[in-house]
Amino acid sequence: MNRDSLDALIAHESAALREAFPQVSWCRAQLETLNEGEARRYSVLLDIRLPEHQSLISGKSKHDPHAAVYAAFEEARNQLDEVARRPA
């Protein structure tokens, strides 16, 4: 696992999320390592804040940390799409 490439990927995905959803005021990502016997899995927890709304989003765990980043941000986009469709 190359931590620099993971940090760059998280920064890129965070910027893309903020571009797609300008109402996002905060986005923090935390990579979690899960040990399942001899197998190691990764999950990313996102703390996303919008005006008067906070979401804690966890993507599905993956064997590859980069895939875990993509999964978490995909879940975040899906949830933010739902929030955007709700009537004000």
C-alpha positions as CSV (number, residue, x, y, z in Angstrom):
1,M,0.0,0.0,0.0
2,N,1.5,3.3,-1.1
3,R,0.3,6.0,1.4
4,D,1.2,8.9,-0.9
5,S,-0.9,7.5,-3.8
6,L,-3.8,6.9,-1.4
7,D,-3.6,10.4,0.0
8,A,-3.5,11.8,-3.6
9,L,-6.5,9.7,-4.6
10,I,-8.5,10.8,-1.5
11,A,-7.7,14.5,-2.2
12,H,-8.7,14.0,-5.9
13,E,-12.0,12.3,-4.9
14,S,-12.7,14.9,-2.3
15,A,-12.2,17.7,-4.8
16,A,-14.4,16.0,-7.3
17,L,-17.1,15.6,-4.7
18,R,-17.0,19.2,-3.8
19,E,-17.1,20.2,-7.4
20,A,-20.2,18.1,-8.0
21,F,-21.8,19.2,-4.7
22,P,-20.7,22.7,-4.0
23,Q,-22.8,22.8,-0.8
24,V,-20.3,20.4,0.8
25,S,-18.5,22.4,3.4
26,W,-16.3,19.6,5.0
27,C,-15.1,16.3,3.8
28,R,-12.7,14.2,5.9
29,A,-11.7,10.6,5.0
30,Q,-10.3,7.9,7.4
31,L,-8.9,4.6,6.1
32,E,-9.7,1.7,8.4
33,T,-7.8,-1.6,8.2
34,L,-9.9,-4.7,9.0
35,N,-8.2,-8.0,9.8
36,E,-10.2,-11.1,8.9
37,G,-8.0,-14.0,9.8
38,E,-5.0,-13.7,7.5
39,A,-6.9,-11.5,5.0
40,R,-6.7,-7.8,5.3
41,R,-9.6,-5.6,4.1
42,Y,-9.9,-1.8,4.0
43,S,-12.8,0.5,4.5
44,V,-13.1,4.3,4.2
45,L,-15.2,6.3,6.6
46,L,-16.2,9.7,5.3
47,D,-17.4,12.6,7.4
48,I,-19.2,15.0,5.1
49,R,-20.9,18.2,6.2
50,L,-23.4,20.4,4.4
51,P,-25.2,23.4,5.9
52,E,-27.5,21.9,8.6
53,H,-26.6,18.3,7.6
54,Q,-23.9,15.9,8.5
55,S,-23.3,12.4,7.0
56,L,-21.0,9.7,8.2
57,I,-20.6,7.3,5.2
58,S,-18.7,4.1,5.1
59,G,-18.0,2.4,1.8
60,K,-18.0,-1.4,1.4
61,S,-14.8,-3.0,2.6
62,K,-12.4,-4.1,-0.1
63,H,-9.2,-6.1,-0.3
64,D,-7.5,-3.1,-2.0
65,P,-7.3,0.2,-0.2
66,H,-7.7,2.2,-3.5
67,A,-10.9,0.3,-4.3
68,A,-12.2,1.1,-0.8
69,V,-11.6,4.8,-1.5
70,Y,-13.6,4.6,-4.7
71,A,-16.4,2.6,-3.0
72,A,-16.8,5.2,-0.2
73,F,-16.9,8.2,-2.5
74,E,-19.4,6.4,-4.8
75,E,-21.6,5.8,-1.8
76,A,-21.2,9.5,-0.8
77,R,-22.2,10.6,-4.3
78,N,-25.3,8.4,-4.2
79,Q,-26.3,9.7,-0.8
80,L,-25.7,13.4,-1.7
81,D,-27.8,12.8,-4.9
82,E,-30.6,11.7,-2.6
83,V,-30.2,14.7,-0.3
84,A,-30.3,17.0,-3.4
85,R,-33.5,15.5,-4.6
86,R,-35.4,16.0,-1.4
87,P,-37.8,19.0,-1.4
88,A,-36.6,22.0,0.6
